[in-house]
Amino acid sequence: MSQLENDFEARIRAALLECHRLGYHPSDFEGMLANASAAHVTEKLVTSGVLQAGFKRLAKMGRLDLSVEFIMLEPQFESLFSNKQLREAAQWRLNEVIQH
């Protein structure tokens, strides 16, 4: 795993700790992370076409900054997610969940 992938994994794990601190326990997401890298899980979620319940919950909590979509769009991870369509999908999902 590259240093950038490790940094992304650490950023996702920090977001999970904050979710737990707030009383939200995304066990399905954590289960996915037990079997694959954070970058792989993120790509799978962002391209799924479904706005997952956990993603909607983060929106209702006003904490989209803890979502994989938001984190993958942070400038330091741009080269990890250099696929323009993937980044556009993440932005679309953020826009969609905000509107609903």
C-alpha positions in Angstrom: 0.0 0.0 0.0 1.4 3.4 -0.9 1.9 6.2 1.6 -1.0 8.1 0.1 -3.3 5.1 0.5 -2.1 4.8 4.1 -2.9 8.5 4.7 -6.3 8.0 3.2 -6.9 4.9 5.4 -5.9 6.9 8.5 -8.2 9.8 7.5 -11.1 7.4 7.1 -10.3 5.8 10.5 -10.2 9.2 12.1 -13.7 10.0 10.6 -15.0 6.7 12.0 -13.7 7.5 15.5 -15.6 10.8 15.2 -18.7 9.0 14.1 -18.5 6.8 17.2 -17.9 9.8 19.4 -21.1 11.3 18.0 -23.1 8.1 18.7 -23.2 6.9 15.1 -21.8 3.4 14.6 -21.4 2.6 10.8 -21.0 -1.2 11.3 -21.7 -2.1 7.7 -19.0 0.3 6.5 -16.6 -1.0 9.1 -17.3 -4.5 8.0 -16.4 -3.6 4.5 -13.1 -2.1 5.7 -12.2 -5.3 7.4 -12.1 -7.0 4.0 -10.7 -4.3 1.7 -8.7 -1.1 1.7 -10.4 2.2 2.4 -9.7 3.4 -1.2 -11.3 0.3 -2.7 -14.3 0.5 -0.4 -14.7 4.2 -1.3 -14.6 3.5 -5.0 -17.2 0.8 -4.6 -19.6 3.0 -2.6 -19.2 6.1 -4.8 -20.0 4.1 -8.0 -22.8 2.1 -6.5 -25.6 4.4 -7.6 -27.3 4.1 -4.2 -27.2 6.8 -1.5 -26.5 4.5 1.5 -28.4 5.0 4.7 -25.2 5.9 6.6 -24.4 8.6 4.0 -27.9 10.1 4.5 -27.5 9.9 8.2 -24.3 11.9 8.1 -26.1 14.5 6.0 -28.9 14.8 8.6 -26.3 15.1 11.3 -24.7 18.0 9.3 -21.4 16.0 9.2 -20.8 15.2 5.5 -17.2 16.0 6.3 -17.1 12.5 7.7 -18.3 10.9 4.5 -16.0 9.0 2.1 -17.2 11.2 -0.7 -16.1 14.4 1.1 -12.8 12.9 2.2 -11.9 11.5 -1.2 -12.4 15.0 -2.7 -9.9 16.6 -0.2 -7.0 18.0 -2.2 -4.4 15.7 -0.7 -6.1 12.7 -2.1 -6.6 14.0 -5.6 -3.9 11.8 -7.1 -5.3 8.7 -5.3 -8.7 9.3 -6.9 -7.4 10.8 -10.2 -10.3 9.3 -12.2 -12.3 12.3 -13.1 -15.6 10.3 -13.4 -15.0 8.9 -9.9 -14.5 12.4 -8.4 -17.5 13.7 -10.3 -19.6 10.8 -8.9 -18.6 11.7 -5.4 -19.5 15.4 -6.0 -22.8 14.4 -7.5 -23.6 12.2 -4.5 -22.8 15.1 -2.1 -25.0 17.4 -4.1 -27.8 14.9 -4.1 -27.8 14.1 -0.4 -27.8 17.9 0.4 -30.9 18.4 -1.8 -32.9 15.7 -0.1 
